[in-house]
Amino acid sequence: VQLQAFGGGLVQTGGSLRLSCTASGSTYYVFKMGWFRQAPGKEREFVAHITWTGGSPLLSDSVRGRFRISRDKAKNTGYLQMNSLNPEDTAVYYCAASVRAGNMYNVWGQGTLVTVSS
Protein backbone atom coordinates (compact mmCIF):
# COMPACT_ATOMS: atom_id res chain seq x y z
CA VAL A 1 0.00 0.00 0.00
CA GLN A 2 1.20 3.48 -0.83
CA LEU A 3 -0.29 6.73 0.42
CA GLN A 4 -0.25 10.15 -1.15
CA ALA A 5 -1.48 13.23 0.67
CA PHE A 6 -2.81 16.41 -0.93
CA GLY A 7 -4.44 19.62 0.07
CA GLY A 8 -2.05 21.59 2.22
CA GLY A 9 -1.53 25.28 1.75
CA LEU A 10 -1.66 28.73 3.27
CA VAL A 11 -4.85 29.89 4.94
CA GLN A 12 -5.81 32.72 7.26
CA THR A 13 -6.96 32.25 10.82
CA GLY A 14 -10.52 31.03 10.84
CA GLY A 15 -10.25 29.50 7.41
CA SER A 16 -10.69 25.93 6.24
CA LEU A 17 -8.74 23.34 4.31
CA ARG A 18 -9.45 19.76 3.33
CA LEU A 19 -6.62 17.28 3.18
CA SER A 20 -6.91 14.14 1.10
CA CYS A 21 -4.96 10.92 1.32
CA THR A 22 -5.25 8.45 -1.53
CA ALA A 23 -4.24 4.86 -1.02
CA SER A 24 -3.05 2.59 -3.81
CA GLY A 25 -2.01 -1.03 -3.94
CA SER A 26 -3.49 -3.72 -1.70
CA THR A 27 -6.01 -1.48 0.01
CA TYR A 28 -8.05 -4.53 0.95
CA TYR A 29 -5.69 -4.96 3.89
CA VAL A 30 -6.06 -1.44 5.26
CA PHE A 31 -7.55 -1.50 8.76
CA LYS A 32 -7.55 2.19 9.56
CA MET A 33 -6.23 5.51 8.31
CA GLY A 34 -4.91 8.24 10.53
CA TRP A 35 -3.63 11.78 10.36
CA PHE A 36 -0.69 13.10 12.32
CA ARG A 37 1.04 16.45 12.34
CA GLN A 38 4.41 17.84 13.26
CA ALA A 39 4.88 21.50 13.99
CA PRO A 40 8.32 23.13 13.78
CA GLY A 41 10.40 22.18 16.78
CA LYS A 42 7.77 19.81 18.14
CA GLU A 43 7.19 16.10 18.15
CA ARG A 44 4.72 14.47 15.82
CA GLU A 45 1.26 14.24 17.33
CA PHE A 46 -1.86 12.27 16.59
CA VAL A 47 -4.72 14.22 15.02
CA ALA A 48 -7.41 11.76 13.99
CA HIS A 49 -8.15 8.29 12.71
CA ILE A 50 -10.96 6.30 11.20
CA THR A 51 -11.35 2.65 10.37
CA TRP A 52 -11.39 1.82 6.71
CA THR A 53 -14.94 0.57 7.08
CA GLY A 54 -15.84 4.07 8.20
CA GLY A 55 -16.43 3.44 11.82
CA SER A 56 -14.88 4.62 15.06
CA PRO A 57 -13.69 8.10 14.08
CA LEU A 58 -11.46 9.55 16.75
CA LEU A 59 -10.07 13.06 16.99
CA SER A 60 -7.58 14.54 19.41
CA ASP A 61 -8.76 17.00 22.01
CA SER A 62 -6.96 19.83 20.25
CA VAL A 63 -8.99 19.48 17.04
CA ARG A 64 -12.27 17.96 18.17
CA GLY A 65 -15.16 20.18 17.17
CA ARG A 66 -13.13 21.83 14.41
CA PHE A 67 -11.82 18.94 12.30
CA ARG A 68 -13.68 16.03 10.79
CA ILE A 69 -12.26 12.79 9.44
CA SER A 70 -13.95 10.71 6.80
CA ARG A 71 -13.15 8.30 4.04
CA ASP A 72 -14.53 7.30 0.65
CA LYS A 73 -13.77 3.64 0.32
CA ALA A 74 -14.78 3.56 -3.35
CA LYS A 75 -12.13 6.18 -4.08
CA ASN A 76 -9.58 4.70 -1.66
CA THR A 77 -9.28 8.15 -0.18
CA GLY A 78 -9.40 9.51 3.33
CA TYR A 79 -10.15 13.12 4.16
CA LEU A 80 -9.41 15.54 6.96
CA GLN A 81 -11.71 18.54 6.88
CA MET A 82 -10.15 21.30 8.94
CA ASN A 83 -12.27 24.27 9.99
CA SER A 84 -11.67 27.25 12.25
CA LEU A 85 -7.95 26.95 11.71
CA ASN A 86 -5.59 28.89 13.93
CA PRO A 87 -1.82 29.42 13.86
CA GLU A 88 -1.33 26.54 16.33
CA ASP A 89 -2.53 24.21 13.58
CA THR A 90 0.46 25.11 11.42
CA ALA A 91 2.37 21.89 10.79
CA VAL A 92 3.29 19.26 8.29
CA TYR A 93 0.39 16.83 8.17
CA TYR A 94 0.95 13.16 7.45
CA CYS A 95 -1.51 10.44 6.63
CA ALA A 96 -0.78 6.92 7.73
CA ALA A 97 -2.41 3.53 7.45
CA SER A 98 -2.48 0.36 9.44
CA VAL A 99 -2.02 -2.45 6.93
CA ARG A 100 -2.23 -5.92 8.42
CA ALA A 101 -0.61 -4.46 11.52
CA GLY A 102 -3.40 -4.19 14.04
CA ASN A 103 -3.38 -0.78 15.64
CA MET A 104 0.12 0.10 14.49
CA TYR A 105 0.59 2.53 11.62
CA ASN A 106 3.10 0.95 9.28
CA VAL A 107 2.54 2.83 6.05
CA TRP A 108 3.10 6.58 5.83
CA GLY A 109 2.48 9.11 3.12
CA GLN A 110 4.57 12.15 2.39
CA GLY A 111 3.66 15.18 4.42
CA THR A 112 1.68 18.15 3.27
CA LEU A 113 2.33 21.55 4.78
CA VAL A 114 -0.47 23.55 6.34
CA THR A 115 0.33 27.12 7.27
CA VAL A 116 -2.18 29.28 9.12
CA SER A 117 -1.44 32.96 9.17
CA SER A 118 -2.61 35.26 11.94
C-alpha atoms as an extended CHARMM CRD file, in Angstrom:
* protein
*
       118  EXT
         1         1  VAL       CA              0.0000000000        0.0000000000        0.0000000000  PROA      1               0.0000000000
         2         2  GLN       CA              1.2000000000        3.4850000000       -0.8320000000  PROA      2               0.0000000000
         3         3  LEU       CA             -0.2850000000        6.7310000000        0.4230000000  PROA      3               0.0000000000
         4         4  GLN       CA             -0.2500000000       10.1510000000       -1.1510000000  PROA      4               0.0000000000
         5         5  ALA       CA             -1.4840000000       13.2300000000        0.6660000000  PROA      5               0.0000000000
         6         6  PHE       CA             -2.8130000000       16.4090000000       -0.9300000000  PROA      6               0.0000000000
         7         7  GLY       CA             -4.4410000000       19.6230000000        0.0720000000  PROA      7               0.0000000000
         8         8  GLY       CA             -2.0450000000       21.5940000000        2.2220000000  PROA      8               0.0000000000
         9         9  GLY       CA             -1.5300000000       25.2800000000        1.7490000000  PROA      9               0.0000000000
        10        10  LEU       CA             -1.6610000000       28.7270000000        3.2660000000  PROA      10              0.0000000000
        11        11  VAL       CA             -4.8520000000       29.8890000000        4.9380000000  PROA      11              0.0000000000
        12        12  GLN       CA             -5.8070000000       32.7200000000        7.2560000000  PROA      12              0.0000000000
        13        13  THR       CA             -6.9620000000       32.2500000000       10.8170000000  PROA      13              0.0000000000
        14        14  GLY       CA            -10.5210000000       31.0340000000       10.8410000000  PROA      14              0.0000000000
        15        15  GLY       CA            -10.2500000000       29.5010000000        7.4100000000  PROA      15              0.0000000000
        16        16  SER       CA            -10.6890000000       25.9260000000        6.2430000000  PROA      16              0.0000000000
        17        17  LEU       CA             -8.7420000000       23.3400000000        4.3120000000  PROA      17              0.0000000000
        18        18  ARG       CA             -9.4510000000       19.7630000000        3.3290000000  PROA      18              0.0000000000
        19        19  LEU       CA             -6.6230000000       17.2830000000        3.1820000000  PROA      19              0.0000000000
        20        20  SER       CA             -6.9070000000       14.1350000000        1.1000000000  PROA      20              0.0000000000
        21        21  CYS       CA             -4.9550000000       10.9210000000        1.3190000000  PROA      21              0.0000000000
        22        22  THR       CA             -5.2540000000        8.4450000000       -1.5260000000  PROA      22              0.0000000000
        23        23  ALA       CA             -4.2360000000        4.8560000000       -1.0190000000  PROA      23              0.0000000000
        24        24  SER       CA             -3.0500000000        2.5870000000       -3.8090000000  PROA      24              0.0000000000
        25        25  GLY       CA             -2.0070000000       -1.0280000000       -3.9350000000  PROA      25              0.0000000000
        26        26  SER       CA             -3.4910000000       -3.7160000000       -1.7040000000  PROA      26              0.0000000000
        27        27  THR       CA             -6.0120000000       -1.4810000000        0.0080000000  PROA      27              0.0000000000
        28        28  TYR       CA             -8.0500000000       -4.5330000000        0.9480000000  PROA      28              0.0000000000
        29        29  TYR       CA             -5.6950000000       -4.9600000000        3.8930000000  PROA      29              0.0000000000
        30        30  VAL       CA             -6.0650000000       -1.4370000000        5.2560000000  PROA      30              0.0000000000
        31        31  PHE       CA             -7.5520000000       -1.4980000000        8.7620000000  PROA      31              0.0000000000
        32        32  LYS       CA             -7.5520000000        2.1930000000        9.5560000000  PROA      32              0.0000000000
        33        33  MET       CA             -6.2350000000        5.5140000000        8.3140000000  PROA      33              0.0000000000
        34        34  GLY       CA             -4.9100000000        8.2420000000       10.5260000000  PROA      34              0.0000000000
        35        35  TRP       CA             -3.6310000000       11.7810000000       10.3580000000  PROA      35              0.0000000000
        36        36  PHE       CA             -0.6860000000       13.1000000000       12.3150000000  PROA      36              0.0000000000
        37        37  ARG       CA              1.0400000000       16.4450000000       12.3360000000  PROA      37              0.0000000000
        38        38  GLN       CA              4.4080000000       17.8380000000       13.2640000000  PROA      38              0.0000000000
        39        39  ALA       CA              4.8830000000       21.5030000000       13.9890000000  PROA      39              0.0000000000
        40        40  PRO       CA              8.3210000000       23.1340000000       13.7830000000  PROA      40              0.0000000000
        41        41  GLY       CA             10.4020000000       22.1810000000       16.7840000000  PROA      41              0.0000000000
        42        42  LYS       CA              7.7670000000       19.8150000000       18.1390000000  PROA      42              0.0000000000
        43        43  GLU       CA              7.1940000000       16.0980000000       18.1510000000  PROA      43              0.0000000000
        44        44  ARG       CA              4.7190000000       14.4710000000       15.8230000000  PROA      44              0.0000000000
        45        45  GLU       CA              1.2640000000       14.2420000000       17.3280000000  PROA      45              0.0000000000
        46        46  PHE       CA             -1.8610000000       12.2680000000       16.5920000000  PROA      46              0.0000000000
        47        47  VAL       CA             -4.7160000000       14.2190000000       15.0190000000  PROA      47              0.0000000000
        48        48  ALA       CA             -7.4120000000       11.7590000000       13.9930000000  PROA      48              0.0000000000
        49        49  HSD       CA             -8.1460000000        8.2880000000       12.7080000000  PROA      49              0.0000000000
        50        50  ILE       CA            -10.9610000000        6.3010000000       11.1970000000  PROA      50              0.0000000000
        51        51  THR       CA            -11.3460000000        2.6540000000       10.3740000000  PROA      51              0.0000000000
        52        52  TRP       CA            -11.3890000000        1.8170000000        6.7070000000  PROA      52              0.0000000000
        53        53  THR       CA            -14.9370000000        0.5660000000        7.0840000000  PROA      53              0.0000000000
        54        54  GLY       CA            -15.8360000000        4.0690000000        8.2020000000  PROA      54              0.0000000000
        55        55  GLY       CA            -16.4310000000        3.4410000000       11.8150000000  PROA      55              0.0000000000
        56        56  SER       CA            -14.8800000000        4.6240000000       15.0610000000  PROA      56              0.0000000000
        57        57  PRO       CA            -13.6860000000        8.1040000000       14.0760000000  PROA      57              0.0000000000
        58        58  LEU       CA            -11.4630000000        9.5470000000       16.7470000000  PROA      58              0.0000000000
        59        59  LEU       CA            -10.0740000000       13.0620000000       16.9950000000  PROA      59              0.0000000000
        60        60  SER       CA             -7.5840000000       14.5380000000       19.4080000000  PROA      60              0.0000000000
        61        61  ASP       CA             -8.7560000000       17.0020000000       22.0070000000  PROA      61              0.0000000000
        62        62  SER       CA             -6.9610000000       19.8340000000       20.2510000000  PROA      62              0.0000000000
        63        63  VAL       CA             -8.9860000000       19.4750000000       17.0390000000  PROA      63              0.0000000000
        64        64  ARG       CA            -12.2720000000       17.9630000000       18.1710000000  PROA      64              0.0000000000
        65        65  GLY       CA            -15.1560000000       20.1820000000       17.1710000000  PROA      65              0.0000000000
        66        66  ARG       CA            -13.1300000000       21.8310000000       14.4090000000  PROA      66              0.0000000000
        67        67  PHE       CA            -11.8210000000       18.9390000000       12.3050000000  PROA      67              0.0000000000
        68        68  ARG       CA            -13.6810000000       16.0330000000       10.7890000000  PROA      68              0.0000000000
        69        69  ILE       CA            -12.2580000000       12.7890000000        9.4390000000  PROA      69              0.0000000000
        70        70  SER       CA            -13.9510000000       10.7120000000        6.8030000000  PROA      70              0.0000000000
        71        71  ARG       CA            -13.1470000000        8.2990000000        4.0360000000  PROA      71              0.0000000000
        72        72  ASP       CA            -14.5270000000        7.2970000000        0.6520000000  PROA      72              0.0000000000
        73        73  LYS       CA            -13.7740000000        3.6350000000        0.3200000000  PROA      73              0.0000000000
        74        74  ALA       CA            -14.7760000000        3.5610000000       -3.3530000000  PROA      74              0.0000000000
        75        75  LYS       CA            -12.1260000000        6.1850000000       -4.0790000000  PROA      75              0.0000000000
        76        76  ASN       CA             -9.5800000000        4.6950000000       -1.6630000000  PROA      76              0.0000000000
        77        77  THR       CA             -9.2830000000        8.1490000000       -0.1780000000  PROA      77              0.0000000000
        78        78  GLY       CA             -9.3970000000        9.5110000000        3.3270000000  PROA      78              0.0000000000
        79        79  TYR       CA            -10.1530000000       13.1240000000        4.1590000000  PROA      79              0.0000000000
        80        80  LEU       CA             -9.4110000000       15.5360000000        6.9610000000  PROA      80              0.0000000000
        81        81  GLN       CA            -11.7110000000       18.5350000000        6.8770000000  PROA      81              0.0000000000
        82        82  MET       CA            -10.1520000000       21.3020000000        8.9360000000  PROA      82              0.0000000000
        83        83  ASN       CA            -12.2710000000       24.2670000000        9.9860000000  PROA      83              0.0000000000
        84        84  SER       CA            -11.6670000000       27.2470000000       12.2500000000  PROA      84              0.0000000000
        85        85  LEU       CA             -7.9470000000       26.9490000000       11.7120000000  PROA      85              0.0000000000
        86        86  ASN       CA             -5.5900000000       28.8890000000       13.9270000000  PROA      86              0.0000000000
        87        87  PRO       CA             -1.8180000000       29.4190000000       13.8580000000  PROA      87              0.0000000000
        88        88  GLU       CA             -1.3250000000       26.5410000000       16.3300000000  PROA      88              0.0000000000
        89        89  ASP       CA             -2.5270000000       24.2140000000       13.5780000000  PROA      89              0.0000000000
        90        90  THR       CA              0.4630000000       25.1100000000       11.4240000000  PROA      90              0.0000000000
        91        91  ALA       CA              2.3680000000       21.8900000000       10.7900000000  PROA      91              0.0000000000
        92        92  VAL       CA              3.2950000000       19.2560000000        8.2870000000  PROA      92              0.0000000000
        93        93  TYR       CA              0.3850000000       16.8340000000        8.1650000000  PROA      93              0.0000000000
        94        94  TYR       CA              0.9540000000       13.1610000000        7.4470000000  PROA      94              0.0000000000
        95        95  CYS       CA             -1.5070000000       10.4430000000        6.6270000000  PROA      95              0.0000000000
        96        96  ALA       CA             -0.7750000000        6.9210000000        7.7320000000  PROA      96              0.0000000000
        97        97  ALA       CA             -2.4110000000        3.5330000000        7.4550000000  PROA      97              0.0000000000
        98        98  SER       CA             -2.4760000000        0.3610000000        9.4350000000  PROA      98              0.0000000000
        99        99  VAL       CA             -2.0150000000       -2.4530000000        6.9310000000  PROA      99              0.0000000000
       100       100  ARG       CA             -2.2280000000       -5.9230000000        8.4220000000  PROA      100             0.0000000000
       101       101  ALA       CA             -0.6090000000       -4.4590000000       11.5210000000  PROA      101             0.0000000000
       102       102  GLY       CA             -3.4030000000       -4.1930000000       14.0380000000  PROA      102             0.0000000000
       103       103  ASN       CA             -3.3790000000       -0.7810000000       15.6450000000  PROA      103             0.0000000000
       104       104  MET       CA              0.1220000000        0.0990000000       14.4950000000  PROA      104             0.0000000000
       105       105  TYR       CA              0.5890000000        2.5260000000       11.6220000000  PROA      105             0.0000000000
       106       106  ASN       CA              3.0960000000        0.9490000000        9.2810000000  PROA      106             0.0000000000
       107       107  VAL       CA              2.5450000000        2.8300000000        6.0520000000  PROA      107             0.0000000000
       108       108  TRP       CA              3.0990000000        6.5790000000        5.8260000000  PROA      108             0.0000000000
       109       109  GLY       CA              2.4750000000        9.1100000000        3.1230000000  PROA      109             0.0000000000
       110       110  GLN       CA              4.5720000000       12.1460000000        2.3900000000  PROA      110             0.0000000000
       111       111  GLY       CA              3.6580000000       15.1820000000        4.4190000000  PROA      111             0.0000000000
       112       112  THR       CA              1.6840000000       18.1500000000        3.2670000000  PROA      112             0.0000000000
       113       113  LEU       CA              2.3300000000       21.5550000000        4.7840000000  PROA      113             0.0000000000
       114       114  VAL       CA             -0.4710000000       23.5520000000        6.3370000000  PROA      114             0.0000000000
       115       115  THR       CA              0.3290000000       27.1230000000        7.2750000000  PROA      115             0.0000000000
       116       116  VAL       CA             -2.1840000000       29.2760000000        9.1180000000  PROA      116             0.0000000000
       117       117  SER       CA             -1.4430000000       32.9600000000        9.1690000000  PROA      117             0.0000000000
       118       118  SER       CA             -2.6150000000       35.2560000000       11.9430000000  PROA      118             0.0000000000
